[in-house]
Amino acid sequence: MLYIAEHAADGPVRVDDIAAALRTPRNYLSKTLHILARAGVLRSARGPKGGFQLADPPDRLALSRVVGPFEPAGERRCLVGRANCGDTHPCQAHHRWSRVAASVENFFRQTMVADLLKQDTRNHAA
């Protein structure tokens, strides 16, 4: 996502270019990007000038939208593996884990892709 955002001015970014730059298996990356495109996070275009672009500007694209297709909101799994864990029948870790999970969800909702781009720029300057 960050690679695509960093190269937004260049137009659509090809899967092969991203895979090479990130040293990621092309097939895995392609499947992941297509899931994000179907979810409306990315736009995809076919052809020689095709590739992937962000569907929205980085300052309006929350990380919750990026992770959402892979970890839908509200689908918290029990930390110790119970099938019926919840507020009414909590496991030993439920209340503590719920606070941590809510904090993580809040981070994903409040953090925009642009925030990570700014952070990456600061890290490279140091």
PyMOL commands that set and color helices and strands:
alter all, ss='L'
color gray80, all
select helices_A, chain A and resi 2-6+8-10+15-22+26-38+58-60+63-67+94-110+113-125
alter helices_A, ss='H'
color red, helices_A
select strands_A, chain A and resi 42-45+51-54
alter strands_A, ss='S'
color yellow, strands_A
deselect
rebuild
show_as cartoon
